[in-house]
Amino acid sequence: MLLKGNRTVITDGTRAAVNTTGNSGMATGGTGDVLTGLITALLAQGMPPFDAARLGAHLHGLAGDLAAAELSRPGLIASDLPRYLGKALLQMGAG
């Protein structure tokens, strides 16, 4: 389960994590769809559900932070996020 908000909470009923990436500019239609697609892609690659939700939430928020730094928070739209996922991965050292 993932509860999206100022601080996103992720739990599998046993473990819990709080994600701190992301910003208010992401509170716009479609960003949740981007997050769902990202988590689904991680699951399709064989990642365990709790790990996929944690990593997906972190990458989603980090992409939003990178996009906001270049485009502004008020200027963010959901379709900006996928364009910044690669930069987010590189920043995490996963590139």
Secondary structure, 3 states (H helix, E strand, C coil): CEECCCCEEEECCCCEEEECCCCHHHCCCCHHHHHHHHHHHHHHCCCCHHHHHHHHHHHHHHHHHHHHHHHCCCCCCCCHHHHHHHHHHHHCCCC
